[in-house]
Amino acid sequence: MMKEQLEKRLGELKAEFESGQKTLAELEARAENIRTVLHRISGAIQVLEEELAKAGHGQNEDGN
């Protein structure tokens, strides 16, 4: 009786562990994708800021 309960609990814990590992792998992949997107956005921001700075230096005193 006790052995059956222990085996049942062991099976439950192994299933939980496997599910947790799968979820963690999915979250890590998602985090990596988000990091890639943020890196691209950061690059685009930098390019736009540089272009705006160049455009600002080319303007005359009245803002044109």
N, C-alpha and C positions, 0 to 999 in steps of 0.2 A: 504494500500500500504506500509506504513512505517513498520507496524507490520510484514508483509510478508518478507520484507527485513531483519528485525532483526531476525526473526525465521530462515531464510535461513543462515544468517551469524553465528547464534548460532550453527546450525547444522554443518556448515563447521569447526567451531572452536572445537566442540566436537570431530569430526572425526580426526582433526589434533592432538588434545590432546591424543586421544586413540592410534593413530599411533606413536606418540612420546613416550608414555609409553611403548609400545611394543618394539620399537627400543632400549630404555634404558634398558629394562629387558634383551634383547638379548646381548647387549654390556656388561652388568654387568656379565652375565653368561660366556661370552667369556673371560672377564678379570679374572674371578676366575679360569677358565681352564688354562689360561696363567700363573697365579701365581702358580698353582700346578705344571705345567711343569717346571717353573723356579726353584721351590723349589727342585724338583727331580734332575735337572741338577746341582744345587748348591751342593747337597749331593754327587753326582757322582764326581764333581770336588774336593771336600774335600777328598774323599776316594783316588782318584788318586794322589793328592798332598801328602797325608800321605804315600802312598806306594812308591812314588818317593823319599821322604825323607828317608824312611827306606832303600831303595835300594842304595841311595847315601852314607849312613853311612856304608854300607857293602862293598863299593869299596875300592881297595887299592890305593896307590899313583899314579899309572900310568893310572887310570881311568877304570880299569877292575874289 
